[in-house]
Amino acid sequence: MHVTVLYFAALRERLGIGREECALPADVVTVAALKDWMAARGNPWAQAFVEMPRVRVAVDQAMARPDTPLREGAEVAFFPPVTGG
């Protein structure tokens, strides 16, 4: 399965990229599995996801949960929680 992954805010800064196309292993079929797979790729992904464990995720522009399934061609966005004042 192929997905487009977008990184926003501090994640984009830490990774040095805002977007990438990923060919996922067959067992990566949920948001949680994608996040684990990305962290297992090594640095800078491992460090970014460890330092920001509460990363929010959207799939095809809808907020997603860890068990949200992925589909071929999905757009997955990772971003830190938003704080306001």
WOJOZI-V281515 format. One record per residue. OMEGA is omega in whole degrees, 0 to 359 (* if undefined). Layout:
BEGIN
OMEGA ; OMEGA
END
This chain:
BEGIN
177 ; 176 ; 172 ; 181 ; 178 ; 178 ; 182 ; 173 ; 185 ; 178 ; 178 ; 180 ; 182 ; 183 ; 181 ; 177 ; 179 ; 186 ; 172 ; 176 ; 182 ; 170 ; 187 ; 172 ; 184 ; 183 ; 179 ; 186 ; 178 ; 177 ; 180 ; 179 ; 177 ; 180 ; 178 ; 180 ; 180 ; 179 ; 180 ; 179 ; 181 ; 181 ; 11 ; 183 ; 181 ; 181 ; 182 ; 183 ; 176 ; 181 ; 180 ; 186 ; 182 ; 179 ; 176 ; 182 ; 172 ; 175 ; 183 ; 175 ; 174 ; 180 ; 185 ; 175 ; 179 ; 182 ; 178 ; 180 ; 175 ; 177 ; 177 ; 177 ; 181 ; 172 ; 183 ; 181 ; 175 ; 178 ; 179 ; 176 ; 180 ; 175 ; 180 ; 183 ; *
END
